Amino acid sequence: MKKLFLLLMVFAATMPLTARAQVASLDTLLVHVRELSSSTYEGRLAGTDAFLSAADYVIEALERYGVEPYGDEWGQYFETECNLIENCTFNSYLHSSDNRTVYVLGRDYCCAGMTGRGYADASVVFCGYGIDNGAFDEYANVDAQGKIVVVFSGVPNFLPSNVTSKYTQIRDKARVAKAHGACALVVINMSANCSPYEVQGSVYNGELPHLATFPIIQPTRDCGDRLLKDELMNLEEVFQKINDSQKPQSFHLRKKFEIETNTTYTPAALTANVIGVYPGADSKMRGEYVVVGASLDHVGMQGTTCLFPGADDNASGVAALLETARMLQMSEDQPSRSVLFVLFSSGEQQHLGSRIFVSNFSPLKKIEAFVNVDKVGSGDSIAVLGNKRYPHLWSVAKKVDTLYCSGDVMVGTKTTPKGDAVAFDYIGIPCINITNFKGYRHPHVPSDIVENIDRRYIVKATQLLFETVLDLSFGEYQGRSNESKRVRFDK
C-alpha cells in the first residue's frame, strides 16, 4: 500500500494541471454585464452622474471581494469633455411641399458625440468626403453658404495621408463645412464594420475647439440611401463614382432638411478612475504590483430613444475584472504581489483615464505588469495582444492558457498593446491586452446588449485573466528585467 501511495504521488506530480479550484462563474459575470449595460447608467458617459453611479456599483462589488481603496479613497478624479445630448429632431421635405419625412433618433440616425446645439431649416448640398484641398476640392463647384452639408464619414483611400489626415474626424469635416458658410452637417455612416441599418455612437470627434452652435448628426447608411433617393445620384452611385473617377461629384439636393439639436456641453466635467488594491500575502513582495485594468465608460444615451448599452464594450471587461477579484478572494493560492484593480474613465476620449493614471501613480517602478481586458463578450476566439513588445509577459498568458484553460490564446501573430495599455507601453511598463478576435463588429451600437454576449468566450477570457494575474503575482515574472529593453521609466 505504501509503494502504491508513493507511485500515485509521483504520477500526480508529473501530470499536467488542467484546472485550479477557482472557476469563473458565468452567472456572476452576466449579473455584472446586465447591471452595467442597463438603462440605469444611461450608457456610462464619462463626466455624468450616471457614470459615477456605475463607478459606485463596481466599488461596492470590489469591497465585497476583499479589495481595498488605494490610498485615501477609491476615486482618482480628473476633468473630461462631456456633451449631454438631450434631444434631436431630423426631418426632410421637398422645396415644393410641406410633407415631411420624420426620422427617428436611435433608429435612423444619432448625433455626433460632440454635436453643437442649434436649429437649421435649409437647403442641402452634397460634398462627398467634405474635402477642400487643392486639386480635390469638393466645395469648389457648389454653394454651401447657409446650407446643410451632407458628407460621407471617413476619407478616400486614393488621396495621400498628408491630405486626408486633416479630414478624418467629424470635427474636422464640421470646421470645413462651417468655414464654407454651412449651418449644419450630416455625416452618413459609411463604416464597413458597422451595420448599414444601425446607428453608431461616438464621444471623441476630434480635437478642440468645440463648435457650440453647429449641429452635427450621423445617419445610418440605409438612412443616407433614403436621403439621396430621387436626387442627381443615389448613395451607391455617387460613392462609386467618386472612388472610381477620383474626382469630386458634389451637387445640390432637391430636398430641404430640418435639424434641431438640444445639448448641454461641459468642457471640464468631473469624472474618476476607480482604483483598488488586493494586498499581496508576502510581506516582502506586497509593495510590488500587478495591475488589472478595464474601461468602465461608454458612449452614453441620446434623448429617450437612443441608448448605447455597452454590454460587450466594455461591461464584459469590467465583469471579467470583478470576477477575477472574487476568484482571488476565494483562492487557496493567494497572490504574493499586490494586485491593483483600475477601472478607467474616459476611455472613449482617446483613453484619457489610463493616461491620467500613469501620470499620477507614484510607484510606477513597482508595477511589474499591466493586463488590460476589453470586449471579451464577442468574437470567435480570445486574443492576447502585445507579444511583439513583451514576449516574456505574453508567454505567461500562453503558459497558463495551456495549463488551466483550453488553449484559445491566439498564437503566431506579432501584435502590440492597444487601448488603455498604450499609456503603459509608452513608459515601458510590460503590458498585454486580453480581448476578442475575429467576428468583429462595431461596439458603439444599440444592439450591444447582454443577450448578445457570447457566454463561452466571456468565461474563457475571465479564466485566462485570473490565472495570468495569479501567476504574475507569485514573483517568477520580473517585468523590469525580463523586458528590460522596453523599460524607460522617468519616475
Protein Blocks (a to p, Z undefined) as FASTA:
>chain_A
ZZmmmmmmmmmmmpccfbdfbdcdfklmmmmmmmmmmmklnooaghiaklmmmmmmmmmm
mmmnopacehjbfbdcddddddddfbdcdddddfkbcbdcdddehjlpccdfkbccdddd
dddddehjopaehjlccklmpcfehpacdddehjdfkbcfklmmmmmpmklmmmmmmmno
pabdcdddfbfkbcfkbccddfbecjcdddfklccddddfklmmmmmgoiabdfklmmmm
mmmnopafbdcdfbdcdddddddddfbdcddddddddddfblklmmpccdddddfbdnbj
ehjllcceklmlmmkmmmmmmmmmmmmmmpmbdcfbdcdddddehklnoolmmmmmmmmm
mklmlpmbdcddehjlgcjbdcdehjlmmmmlmmmmmmmmmmmmnopacghiacddehjl
lmmmmnopacdddddeejiacfbbfklcfklpcfklmmmmmmmmmmmmmmmmnomacfkl
mmmmmgccfZZ
